[in-house]
Amino acid sequence: MDQKSKFTLTATLCVFAFVALIASAFVAIPYYNVWQQEMAGRAEFAKAEQNRKIKIEEARANLEAEKLNAQAEIERAKGAAEAIRIENGSLTTTYIQYLWVRQQNDLNNKTVIYVPTETNLPILEASRTPLKP
């Protein structure tokens, strides 16, 4: 074989390989696009499933918290009923004042207490300076 026929054969093989590559790309790209969309759909489905599970767990946690709050409220009411029973069913003004002062302890930022005078009017402050810890 001479040099010219070798070059022609090589060029023909290169063109044939290039055409085969282009043809295979035309066939493979649609299959790749379908596969890519399927994978994207699976990822989206998994994400939606995970979000649904998170919402369910949050709802369960909220339900449990509400149940515990209800139980705490029931226990508080039982305690109040027992306290009234111990007081023989009558609330005295001293006991009401005690409850009011105890309630003020539960409030974090409330440091002012108004004490009623003989006329049942509170003594108001003319000026107030913040308390330093």
MODELLER restraints for C-alpha pairs under 7 A, 6 or more apart:
rsr = mdl.restraints
at = mdl.atoms
rsr.add(forms.Gaussian(group=physical.xy_distance, feature=features.Distance(at['CA:84:A'], at['CA:90:A']), mean=6.80, stdev=0.5))
rsr.add(forms.Gaussian(group=physical.xy_distance, feature=features.Distance(at['CA:104:A'], at['CA:110:A']), mean=6.81, stdev=0.5))
rsr.add(forms.Gaussian(group=physical.xy_distance, feature=features.Distance(at['CA:114:A'], at['CA:122:A']), mean=5.57, stdev=0.5))
rsr.add(forms.Gaussian(group=physical.xy_distance, feature=features.Distance(at['CA:114:A'], at['CA:123:A']), mean=6.44, stdev=0.5))
rsr.add(forms.Gaussian(group=physical.xy_distance, feature=features.Distance(at['CA:115:A'], at['CA:122:A']), mean=5.59, stdev=0.5))
rsr.add(forms.Gaussian(group=physical.xy_distance, feature=features.Distance(at['CA:115:A'], at['CA:123:A']), mean=6.55, stdev=0.5))
rsr.add(forms.Gaussian(group=physical.xy_distance, feature=features.Distance(at['CA:116:A'], at['CA:122:A']), mean=4.49, stdev=0.5))
rsr.add(forms.Gaussian(group=physical.xy_distance, feature=features.Distance(at['CA:116:A'], at['CA:123:A']), mean=6.82, stdev=0.5))
